[in-house]
Amino acid sequence: MKLLSIVFSFRNEEGNIEPLIKRISTTMEKIENWKYELIFVNDDSTDKSEQILLDLQKSYPIKLINMSRNFGIDPCVLAGFRNSSGDAIIYLHTDQQDPPELIPDLIKKHEEGNEIVHTVRTKRKGEGKFRMFLTKIAYSIINTLSDINLPVQAGDYKLISKKALYEILKQKEFRPYVRGLSVWVGFKQDFIFYEREARGKGESKMPLLSAGPITDFINGVTSYSLKPLYLGIVFGFVSMIISFLLIIYALYLKFNSLAIPGSTSIIITVSFFSGILLFTLGIIGIYLARIFEQTKGREQYVIKEIKDYK
């Protein structure tokens, strides 16, 4: 009998936890030769989520990990991964948007020899077209500027084998982009396509233009490539060409006794080059910040307590 560890990172999901667990239990009853454990990583919830899980722990194999404060999704995911003991691990959101009924298909793909099985969303119910448009652009930029190829519309919901997880957890990045690491480690991988459901209850903890998605995007671009730094060289070269052409233009006007444009054109030119300079410095700053965070040697998270079902 193999063990499947299903990991959740959550914060204030009291309305979704119980119906989600019941759906998972019903699904797992149909799968032969696999038992399961549920690892819930509590990112400092302030509602009744913890008590609900402790009550359900009497009936389901639930391991509850309470963080010492709010650390964010990726640190909580890693905490869940490191405290799992399954032959395969699935990460699943608690908002019921990603259907646990796909678990049999994920396991089937894994048993066919795939070490990682991604889920790819063909539709995302309850999410606007503008969000979908920006998400598609973000994936395209990450794939263009980084050395990995993220499946477009693939989210966090995926199965990872014990072997692949071992390699992921060996990486010592302070601020890892877990979604990217699952692609970077390689091995045989496959995909399952599905329509994402609307959120069960509550509100999204990751609004489109909040710090979370923006940070994920920046990490996705800068974690796996130095190409963004080369943009500074490209912009610098383009700026030199534009400056040279402006000098030629100014000399032409001077030698032909024509009026040289005044302060407006100068202000526009200075603003343009200042923008390029600040953009380039910003890219360099991001890489320096990552180096600074890495050299501090600080832990990625702190666990307050673990309440196990065993």
C-alpha positions in Angstrom: 0.0 0.0 0.0 1.5 3.3 -1.1 1.0 6.6 0.8 -0.1 9.8 -0.9 0.6 13.1 1.0 -1.8 15.9 0.1 -0.4 19.3 1.2 -2.4 22.5 1.7 -1.2 26.0 2.6 -4.1 28.0 3.9 -5.1 31.2 5.8 -8.6 31.8 7.0 -10.5 29.1 5.0 -13.0 28.0 7.6 -15.8 27.8 5.0 -13.9 25.5 2.6 -12.0 23.1 4.7 -14.7 20.5 5.7 -16.3 20.2 2.2 -12.9 19.9 0.6 -11.8 17.1 3.0 -15.1 15.2 2.3 -14.5 15.5 -1.4 -11.0 14.2 -1.1 -12.1 11.3 1.2 -14.8 10.3 -1.3 -12.3 10.4 -4.2 -9.6 8.4 -2.3 -12.1 5.6 -1.5 -12.2 4.8 -5.2 -8.4 4.4 -5.6 -6.9 1.0 -5.0 -3.5 0.4 -3.4 -3.2 4.0 -2.1 -3.8 5.4 1.3 -3.5 9.1 2.1 -2.6 11.8 4.7 -3.7 15.4 4.7 -1.1 18.0 5.7 -2.6 21.4 6.4 -0.1 24.2 6.9 -1.8 27.0 8.8 -0.3 30.4 7.7 -1.4 32.2 11.0 -5.2 32.0 10.4 -7.4 34.2 12.6 -10.7 32.4 12.0 -11.9 29.0 13.2 -9.9 27.0 10.6 -7.6 25.4 13.2 -10.4 24.2 15.4 -12.3 22.8 12.5 -9.3 20.8 11.5 -8.7 19.5 15.0 -12.3 18.4 15.2 -12.0 16.6 11.8 -8.7 15.0 12.9 -10.8 12.5 14.8 -12.2 11.1 11.5 -9.5 11.9 8.9 -5.7 11.5 8.7 -4.9 15.2 9.2 -1.5 16.6 10.2 -1.8 20.3 11.2 1.3 22.5 11.0 0.9 25.9 12.6 3.3 28.6 11.5 4.6 31.1 14.1 3.3 34.0 11.9 2.2 34.7 8.3 5.0 33.6 6.0 3.2 33.4 2.7 2.3 30.5 0.4 5.7 29.2 -0.8 7.3 28.9 2.6 4.2 27.1 3.9 4.2 24.7 0.9 7.9 23.9 1.6 7.0 23.2 5.3 4.3 20.8 4.2 6.6 19.1 1.7 9.4 18.6 4.4 6.9 17.1 6.8 5.4 14.7 4.3 6.2 11.0 4.2 4.3 9.9 1.1 5.5 8.0 -2.0 4.0 10.9 -4.0 2.9 14.3 -2.9 0.1 16.5 -4.2 -0.2 20.2 -3.5 -3.7 21.5 -3.6 -5.3 24.9 -2.7 -8.0 24.9 0.0 -10.4 27.2 -1.9 -12.0 24.3 -3.8 -11.1 25.9 -7.2 -8.9 22.9 -8.1 -11.0 19.7 -8.0 -9.7 16.9 -5.9 -11.6 14.5 -8.3 -8.6 14.8 -10.6 -6.4 12.9 -8.1 -7.0 9.5 -9.7 -5.9 10.9 -13.0 -2.8 12.3 -11.5 -1.9 9.0 -9.8 -2.5 7.2 -13.1 -0.1 9.5 -14.9 2.4 8.9 -12.1 2.1 5.2 -12.3 2.8 5.4 -16.0 6.3 6.6 -15.1 5.9 10.4 -14.7 7.8 11.9 -11.8 5.8 15.2 -11.9 2.3 15.7 -13.3 1.1 19.2 -13.8 -2.5 20.3 -14.1 -3.2 22.9 -16.8 -6.3 25.1 -16.6 -8.3 25.4 -19.9 -10.9 27.7 -18.3 -10.9 29.6 -15.0 -14.5 30.2 -13.8 -15.1 33.2 -11.7 -12.0 35.0 -13.0 -12.3 38.0 -15.4 -10.9 38.2 -18.9 -8.4 40.9 -17.8 -6.9 38.6 -15.2 -6.6 35.8 -17.7 -5.0 38.2 -20.2 -2.4 39.4 -17.7 -1.7 35.9 -16.5 -1.0 34.7 -20.1 1.3 37.7 -20.7 3.1 36.9 -17.4 3.8 33.3 -18.4 5.0 34.4 -21.8 7.5 36.9 -20.2 8.8 34.3 -17.7 9.3 31.7 -20.4 11.0 34.3 -22.7 13.4 35.7 -20.1 14.1 32.6 -18.0 15.7 29.3 -18.7 12.7 27.2 -17.8 9.5 26.6 -19.8 6.5 26.9 -17.6 3.3 25.3 -19.1 1.0 28.3 -19.7 -2.0 28.2 -17.3 -0.3 25.5 -15.1 -0.8 26.4 -11.5 0.3 24.9 -8.2 -1.9 21.9 -8.3 0.4 19.0 -9.2 1.7 15.6 -8.2 5.4 15.3 -7.4 7.1 11.9 -6.8 9.2 11.3 -3.7 12.3 11.2 -5.9 11.6 14.6 -7.6 10.6 16.2 -4.3 13.9 15.1 -2.8 15.7 17.1 -5.5 13.4 20.1 -5.1 14.1 20.2 -1.3 17.8 20.0 -1.9 17.9 23.4 -3.4 19.0 26.1 -0.9 17.2 29.2 -2.2 15.9 31.4 0.5 12.9 32.6 -1.6 12.2 29.8 -4.0 9.7 29.9 -6.9 8.3 26.4 -6.2 6.2 26.4 -9.4 9.4 27.0 -11.4 11.5 24.5 -9.4 9.0 21.7 -10.3 9.9 22.3 -14.0 13.6 23.0 -13.4 14.4 19.7 -11.7 13.5 17.8 -14.9 12.6 14.1 -14.9 9.7 12.8 -17.0 6.7 15.1 -16.7 3.2 15.1 -18.1 0.0 17.2 -18.0 -3.7 17.0 -17.2 -6.1 19.6 -18.6 -9.2 20.7 -16.7 -11.6 23.6 -16.1 -10.9 25.4 -12.9 -14.0 26.0 -10.7 -15.0 29.2 -9.0 -13.9 29.7 -5.4 -16.0 27.8 -2.9 -16.4 30.3 -0.1 -14.6 33.4 1.2 -12.5 35.8 -0.7 -9.2 35.3 -2.6 -6.1 35.9 -0.6 -4.2 36.7 -3.8 -5.8 39.7 -5.7 -4.4 40.1 -9.2 -2.3 43.2 -8.5 -1.4 42.4 -4.9 2.2 41.8 -3.6 1.8 38.0 -3.9 1.3 37.7 -7.7 3.7 40.5 -8.5 6.4 38.9 -6.3 5.8 35.5 -7.9 6.2 37.1 -11.3 9.5 38.7 -10.4 10.8 35.5 -8.8 9.8 33.6 -11.9 11.8 35.9 -14.1 14.9 36.3 -11.9 15.2 32.9 -10.3 16.2 31.0 -13.4 18.1 33.4 -15.7 20.4 36.3 -16.0 18.7 37.5 -19.1 17.0 40.5 -17.3 20.4 41.9 -16.6 21.2 41.8 -20.3 18.3 44.1 -20.9 20.4 46.9 -19.3 23.0 46.3 -21.9 20.4 46.4 -24.7 18.8 49.6 -23.3 22.2 51.2 -22.9 23.1 50.4 -26.5 19.8 51.7 -27.8 20.3 54.9 -25.7 23.7 55.4 -27.2 22.3 55.2 -30.7 19.5 57.6 -29.9 21.9 60.0 -28.3 24.2 59.9 -31.3 21.4 60.6 -33.7 20.2 63.5 -31.5 23.7 65.0 -31.6 23.8 64.6 -35.4 20.4 66.2 -35.6 21.5 69.1 -33.4 24.7 69.7 -35.4 22.6 69.7 -38.6 20.3 72.3 -37.3 23.2 74.4 -36.0 25.2 74.4 -39.3 22.0 75.2 -41.3 21.2 78.1 -39.1 17.9 76.5 -37.9 16.4 76.8 -34.5 17.5 74.1 -32.0 14.5 72.7 -30.0 14.3 74.2 -26.6 13.7 73.0 -23.1 10.7 70.8 -23.8 12.7 68.4 -26.0 15.5 68.4 -23.5 13.2 67.5 -20.6 11.6 64.7 -22.7 15.1 63.3 -23.6 16.3 63.5 -20.0 13.1 61.8 -18.7 13.5 59.0 -21.3 17.0 58.2 -20.4 16.4 58.5 -16.7 13.6 56.0 -17.0 15.9 53.5 -18.8 18.5 54.1 -16.1 16.1 53.5 -13.2 14.6 50.4 -14.9 18.1 48.9 -15.3 19.1 49.8 -11.7 15.9 48.2 -10.5 16.7 44.9 -12.2 20.2 45.0 -10.7 18.7 45.8 -7.3 16.4 42.8 -7.4 19.4 40.5 -8.0 21.4 42.2 -5.3 18.5 41.8 -2.9 18.3 38.1 -3.6 22.0 37.7 -2.9 21.6 39.7 0.3 18.7 37.5 1.5 20.6 34.3 0.6 23.8 35.3 2.4 22.0 36.1 5.7 21.4 32.3 6.1 18.0 32.9 7.7 15.4 30.1 7.8 12.6 30.3 5.3 9.9 29.9 8.0 9.4 29.0 11.7 6.9 26.3 12.8 5.1 27.0 16.0 3.7 23.4 16.5 2.7 20.3 14.7 -0.5 18.4 15.7 -0.4 15.0 14.1 -3.2 12.5 13.7 -0.9 9.5 14.6 
